[in-house]
Amino acid sequence: MANELARNPPAPLTPDEELAWRALARAVLVIPKVLDGELLQAQGLGLTEYSVLMNLSEQPGRSMRMSELANAVMISASGLTRVVERLTRQGLAERVRAGTDGRGQLAVLTPAGLARLEQAYSTLLAAVREHVMDHLADLDLAAFTHAMSGIAAPEMGPPVRRTPNLASLTNGRQLETTTGPQGAG
């Protein structure tokens, strides 16, 4: 891909495109933090925990394979394990062996978890209205939804995870590498 970009560099962004890109990039980072903060303050439940409960509530049997749930919530498998363990300690979820193959694990929403989700819903709804929907009131929501769906299409799958670069390993430790243009920074 790098060779292709060198042969056919993309056109620079127009000033309006640059502003739109930067606003979107900031919103993608800020919105989850704001919603998480409001849920934590009002409900003692983080946005990731809420997302796990919500995804479970929407499934038949209110259960999902842990790997599928991690992809749906967009966190690592180990991160999901920690969240589900926390929810299990609170009686909001259970982790059980999958009946179909015996090797897989399922996260299961408990009745207490469903009640907790329903309790937190109004807080999240108010925060989404205030911090997102109120700012989109003058836009064509169908066009906005279409554009956002193209940016984050479901077929894109889970986020790409970093893999260790063997050339960057020294004494068994991975060195941080940059992904920007050579010579930047």
C-alpha positions in Angstrom: 0.0 0.0 0.0 2.9 2.4 0.8 4.2 2.0 -2.8 0.7 2.7 -4.2 0.4 5.9 -2.1 3.8 7.0 -3.3 2.8 6.6 -6.9 -0.7 8.1 -6.5 -0.8 10.3 -3.4 -4.3 11.3 -2.2 -5.6 14.8 -2.8 -5.1 17.1 0.2 -8.2 17.8 2.3 -10.0 21.0 1.6 -10.2 23.4 4.6 -13.9 22.3 5.1 -12.9 18.6 4.9 -10.1 19.2 7.4 -12.4 20.8 9.8 -15.0 18.0 9.4 -12.4 15.3 9.9 -11.0 16.9 13.0 -14.4 17.5 14.5 -15.3 13.8 13.8 -12.1 12.5 15.3 -12.5 14.6 18.4 -16.2 13.5 18.8 -15.2 9.9 18.5 -12.9 10.3 21.4 -14.9 12.7 23.6 -18.4 11.3 23.3 -17.7 7.9 25.0 -15.7 9.7 27.8 -18.6 12.1 28.5 -21.2 9.3 28.4 -19.0 7.1 30.6 -18.6 10.0 33.1 -22.3 10.7 33.3 -23.2 7.0 33.8 -20.5 6.5 36.4 -21.6 9.6 38.4 -25.3 9.0 38.3 -25.4 5.2 38.2 -22.1 3.8 39.3 -22.0 1.9 36.0 -19.5 2.6 33.2 -20.3 2.9 29.6 -18.5 -0.4 28.8 -20.5 -2.2 31.5 -23.7 -0.7 30.2 -22.8 -1.8 26.6 -22.2 -5.3 27.8 -25.5 -5.4 29.6 -27.3 -3.8 26.6 -25.8 -6.3 24.1 -26.7 -9.3 26.3 -30.3 -7.9 26.7 -30.8 -7.9 23.0 -29.8 -11.5 22.4 -32.0 -14.7 22.5 -31.6 -16.2 26.0 -29.9 -12.9 27.0 -26.5 -14.6 26.4 -23.6 -14.3 24.0 -20.3 -16.0 23.4 -17.6 -14.1 25.1 -15.7 -13.6 21.8 -18.8 -12.3 20.0 -19.5 -10.0 22.9 -16.0 -8.6 22.9 -16.4 -7.8 19.2 -19.8 -6.2 19.7 -18.5 -4.0 22.6 -15.2 -3.3 20.7 -12.9 -4.3 23.5 -10.2 -7.0 23.8 -11.1 -10.5 25.0 -9.1 -9.9 28.2 -10.8 -6.6 28.7 -14.2 -8.2 28.4 -13.2 -10.9 30.8 -12.5 -8.3 33.4 -15.8 -6.5 32.8 -17.8 -9.7 33.0 -16.0 -10.7 36.2 -16.9 -7.3 37.7 -20.5 -7.7 36.6 -20.6 -11.2 37.9 -19.4 -10.1 41.4 -22.3 -7.6 41.3 -24.8 -10.3 40.3 -25.5 -8.6 37.0 -24.1 -11.3 34.7 -22.9 -14.9 34.8 -20.2 -16.7 32.8 -21.1 -20.2 31.8 -19.7 -22.9 29.5 -21.3 -23.0 26.1 -23.6 -26.0 25.7 -22.8 -26.4 22.0 -19.1 -27.2 22.1 -18.2 -27.1 25.8 -15.0 -25.1 25.1 -16.6 -21.7 24.6 -17.8 -19.4 27.3 -21.0 -17.5 27.4 -21.9 -14.3 29.2 -25.4 -14.4 30.5 -27.5 -11.4 31.7 -29.2 -12.1 35.0 -32.6 -10.6 36.0 -30.7 -8.2 38.3 -28.5 -7.2 35.4 -31.6 -6.5 33.2 -33.1 -4.4 36.1 -29.8 -2.5 36.4 -29.7 -1.8 32.7 -33.3 -0.5 32.8 -32.4 1.7 35.7 -29.4 3.2 33.9 -31.2 3.7 30.6 -32.7 7.0 31.4 -29.4 8.5 32.4 -27.7 7.3 29.2 -30.7 8.5 27.1 -30.5 12.0 28.7 -26.8 12.2 28.1 -27.1 11.0 24.4 -29.8 13.6 23.8 -27.8 16.4 25.4 -24.3 15.6 24.1 -25.2 14.2 20.7 -28.7 14.4 19.3 -29.3 18.1 20.3 -26.2 19.0 18.2 -27.6 17.1 15.2 -31.1 18.6 15.3 -30.7 20.7 12.1 -29.1 17.9 10.1 -30.7 15.4 7.7 -30.5 12.4 10.1 -31.0 9.9 7.4 -28.0 11.3 5.4 -25.9 11.5 8.6 -26.8 7.9 9.5 -25.9 6.8 6.0 -22.5 8.5 6.2 -21.7 7.2 9.7 -22.7 3.7 8.6 -20.3 3.9 5.7 -17.5 5.0 8.0 -18.1 2.3 10.6 -19.8 -0.4 8.6 -20.5 -3.7 10.5 -18.6 -5.7 8.0 -15.4 -3.9 9.0 -15.4 -6.2 12.0 -13.7 -5.7 15.3 -11.0 -3.2 15.7 -7.5 -4.2 14.4 -5.2 -5.1 17.2 -1.5 -4.4 17.2 0.7 -7.3 16.7 4.3 -7.4 18.0 6.8 -6.4 15.4 9.7 -8.8 15.9 12.2 -6.2 14.6 11.2 -3.9 17.5 11.8 -6.5 20.2 14.8 -5.9 22.4 15.7 -8.1 25.3 12.2 -9.6 25.2 10.5 -6.2 25.5 8.5 -4.5 22.7 9.5 -1.0 21.8 6.8 1.5 20.9 6.8 2.4 17.2 5.1 5.3 15.5 2.7 4.9 12.7 3.0 8.4 11.2 5.1 9.6 8.3 8.8 9.1 8.5 10.6 12.0 10.0 7.4 13.4 11.6 7.6 14.6 15.1 
